Amino acid sequence: MTPIGARPRTAAAVPSSPEPGPAGGGADQVIGATIGQRLRSWRPGLLTLLALLVLVLLAQALKPAESTTPLAIDNPRPNGARALAALVSEWGVEVHAVSSARAAREASAEGATVVLINAGSLSDEERAQLASAGGDVVVIGALHNSLGGLTELTPSGVSAAPGATVSAQCDDADAQAAGTIPAGRGSVGLGGAQGATGCFPVADGVYGYATAPLPSGGTLRVLAWPDTAMNSRLTDQGNAALAIRAIGASKRVVWHDAAQAQSRSIWDEPSLPRFLPVVLAQLTIAALALAIVQGRRFGRVVVEDLPVVVRSTETTIGRGRLYRRARDRGRAATALRAGTALRLGKRLGLPTGAGRGELIAALCRDGRLRPADVARVLYGPTPTDDRSLTDLAAQLDRLESEVHSS
């Protein structure tokens, strides 16, 4: 009789023959459809998503940007400044908005004129840095806005009578070109600013428009009344002339609303299209939708009748190949040992809940098998390579044969 540990001459439980290639008609496919098959099944959905994305891009590219923020250059409503930006652009001046004080300061250092809305929302340090940057600064709206750090001009709460019209009454060329303008709320005083000029007087010492030199050599212009630059009032008397001449002194204008300021990010780079964040958001939503529609469902296993009869040998070979592909020798060895122990227990008439000690004792009862050899085969260490797993399968087969022959 061949001992349990001897190497067999016949095949083992896990086949080592090479797996069939693609020409095998998919008989070796155990993990579902291939990538190519899945892509072909997804083609209608992908084409639909691509068409929707193209439509979104066209809509974003053709739709003009609009805002509801007061005095924004992309706000076409009565309180916006889109008309002023368009008029200045017709004279060859580039106008665009920036969302941070740092961007405004950098543009000013390059010679651009900075139009500042809600100047009081900046800190004294930020206003001082802007005053020293190098370019001209135009402040629109002085009421309730501090100008500290930027200039010694002081905003005032004194206003002209409602509906009043004021004339330039100064030597400033821009004010002289405007002639008369409608008065609004608030005013600005000259304070102790050296070289300051006040125009359109509202009361003693306070004006609707003032200019003063900046430490950098540029010029500060303050339009005390935001109505002067708004779409709805731009055509009133000399408003357009004053606003255009005030901000159009250079070839480039940056528009900064300090109340709407944001931290500078990659989206502020001029090389990036404005619709890029929207496109990325659309792609993210499309990817999530595709994952939900095409993703695997994890739930309870549903038992269904097979459309064809699958032989047990095919199932065994397929599972063996799956174990080999995953290199899961531990699970394969456990399955082989468990199956052998179950069949041996039934053969020897042991109860279902019998332990390993009872099984070993029953196998060694007639003295032909040694307990140590049986324990090593049924409950020994996990094989470390394919050869060891093949040897284990042969030993289990030999052990089961010897029990059946007794």
LINGICOR-V270469 format. One record per residue. PHI is phi in whole degrees, 0 to 359 (999 if undefined). D_LAST is the distance of its C-alpha to the last C-alpha in whole Angstrom. Layout:
phi:d_last
PHI:D_LAST
PHI:D_LAST
//
This chain:
phi:d_last
999:12
285:14
296:15
299:15
281:18
289:19
283:21
278:20
260:21
253:21
292:23
261:22
289:23
257:26
292:28
248:31
290:33
296:37
283:38
291:40
275:44
300:46
289:46
284:43
74:44
81:43
294:40
266:39
282:41
236:39
240:42
102:45
290:48
285:50
299:53
298:55
295:54
294:54
296:58
295:59
287:58
273:60
306:63
300:65
294:65
295:65
296:68
295:70
297:69
295:71
296:74
297:74
296:75
298:77
297:79
296:79
297:80
296:83
296:84
291:84
287:86
272:89
280:89
291:92
290:91
228:93
225:93
248:95
286:96
303:99
63:101
278:98
284:99
249:96
255:97
274:100
284:101
304:104
270:103
272:101
234:103
294:101
295:105
297:106
298:103
293:104
295:108
294:107
297:104
296:107
268:109
86:106
262:105
278:101
235:100
210:97
265:95
235:93
253:91
217:91
295:94
295:93
296:93
296:97
294:98
295:96
294:98
296:101
295:101
268:101
100:104
281:103
274:105
259:102
267:103
250:102
254:101
55:101
300:102
292:102
282:98
276:98
281:98
301:101
294:99
294:98
293:102
294:103
296:101
292:102
295:105
261:105
289:102
136:105
263:106
287:108
231:106
241:107
261:107
249:107
95:107
255:109
295:109
63:106
236:105
282:106
245:107
301:107
92:106
271:107
197:110
267:113
298:114
238:113
297:112
229:114
270:114
286:117
234:118
283:120
297:121
305:119
82:120
285:122
241:123
238:123
252:125
300:124
53:127
204:126
265:126
293:122
295:122
293:119
293:120
296:124
292:122
285:120
76:124
233:123
220:119
289:118
281:118
232:115
273:113
86:114
191:115
224:115
258:118
283:119
56:118
254:119
291:117
286:119
74:120
282:119
230:121
250:121
230:121
54:122
297:123
258:122
206:124
297:126
85:123
233:120
222:119
271:117
209:116
214:117
231:116
201:115
287:114
258:111
302:110
281:109
103:112
280:110
239:112
262:111
237:112
240:111
264:112
297:112
251:111
296:108
302:110
302:111
258:108
282:107
304:106
286:108
243:111
294:111
272:114
283:116
49:119
262:119
300:115
297:113
298:116
293:115
294:111
294:111
291:114
290:112
260:108
262:109
285:111
240:108
273:106
217:103
232:102
249:99
253:99
231:97
262:97
296:96
287:95
253:92
294:91
228:88
294:86
291:86
223:82
296:81
289:82
276:86
293:86
293:88
285:86
266:83
293:84
293:85
272:82
300:79
301:78
294:78
296:76
297:74
296:73
297:73
295:70
296:68
297:69
297:67
295:64
295:63
297:64
295:62
295:59
292:59
288:59
261:56
289:54
289:51
261:50
251:48
207:47
292:45
287:42
259:43
277:40
228:42
290:40
288:39
291:42
224:39
276:35
255:34
294:30
296:28
295:27
295:31
297:31
296:28
296:30
298:33
293:31
298:30
295:33
295:35
298:33
293:34
297:37
278:38
56:36
267:34
291:31
297:30
292:30
295:28
296:26
298:26
295:25
297:22
294:20
296:21
297:20
295:16
298:17
295:18
291:15
293:12
298:14
294:15
298:11
272:11
77:14
279:16
293:20
299:22
271:24
295:21
272:22
295:21
297:20
294:18
294:16
297:16
297:15
292:13
290:10
262:12
295:11
272:9
84:12
282:10
248:12
268:15
304:17
296:20
293:18
295:16
296:19
293:21
286:19
276:19
225:22
282:24
292:27
286:29
299:29
261:32
211:32
295:31
296:29
295:27
294:26
295:25
298:23
297:21
299:20
294:19
295:17
295:16
296:15
295:13
298:11
294:10
294:9
293:6
292:5
292:6
278:4
279:0
//
